[in-house]
Amino acid sequence: MRKIIIYVLCLIVLGILVAFLYQFAVNFTYTRHVALPPQLLASSSVGEVVDSASSSPDYFGLTDMSQLDPATSTIGTTLWTTYTDNELGYSIQYPKDLVINTGTPGTLIVAFPKDKYFHWPLLDDVKISVVASSTCPDVINAKLATVTANGYTFNRQEGGDVAAGNIYRELAYDMTSGSYCYHIDLLDHGSNGAGLYVGDQSLIARYDAQHQTDLEAVLSVFEGMVNSFKVVVY
């Protein structure tokens, strides 16, 4: 009986060890192949900062950042809700199914319900914030591009990072009017690939492809919101 108990305990310990090694291997595989943009690499003294929209890699899975142009947004906004901040002098539209938070002075936060915009297992946490302040905050070390939307000129920034199975993506548009810098920022936090949840390669490819579609739909909403931004003067 004692030998049986020892044998069972050994099997349990071995199973735990195998599970740990498998998870470590998955995390290592899915993080080491994600290249950091040059702006992030520059902060660790690797490579050089490249201030160019055409030569900088895209953290959102797009091959050409020119695809992200609020001025060419075709998303329908007729049924969207308009938020107006008379004190800070701006208005912006957003889909009715997004959740807004105005509890922080000077900041509008709009959250995407993950169960509506993403599919299992890659359910990202995405928030858009609109901040009006005296200075424009930096997302990364270099501005990637200057774009025009709705008659306003914006500086566009993009950045991201990966750590312990997580991936962070950020895209922001800044424009200055009067004494304010209006900073419209999308921050996405998700898991670094479906391989963290399933082992079947066909399922990994399927889930990752679906997530890319979901992410691009979210970006489309964001671009539409930026294109709806207006400075309001009373």
ABEGO torsion letter per residue (X at the ends): XAAAAAAAAAAAAAAAAAAAAAAAAAAAAAAAABBBBAAAAAAAGBEBBBBBAAABBBAAGBABAAABBAAABABBAAABBBBBBAAAGBBBBBBAABBBBAABBGBBBBBBBAAAABBOABBBBBBBBBBBBABBBBABABBABBBBBGGBBBBBBBBEBBBGGBBBBBBBBBBBBEABBBBBBBBBBBBBEAAAABABAAAAAAAAAAAAAAAAAAAAAAAAAAAABBBBBX
